[in-house]
Amino acid sequence: MTPLLTAQDVADRLGVRKDWVWAQARAGTIPHIRLGRYCRFRAEAIEAWIVELETSNMVRGRPEHLDEPPS
């Protein structure tokens, strides 16, 4: 089994702040696993989530770069 990732690991991979990862987990937006008071992430689930985001953004006609607002 692949080791689970921490919020900091996910933040580093995505290039975002750890607080953003926590907020997404609390909102149920990003796939995560609750282990008591701990929250961990499967790398495979994060990768699949990113692909899903890319696909849904293309279907909606949104720009490829999510940090750029639509024109």
Secondary structure, 3 states (H helix, E strand, C coil): CCCCECHHHHHHHHCCCHHHHHHHHHHCCCCCEEECCEEEECHHHHHHHHHHHHHHHHHCCCCCCCCCCCC
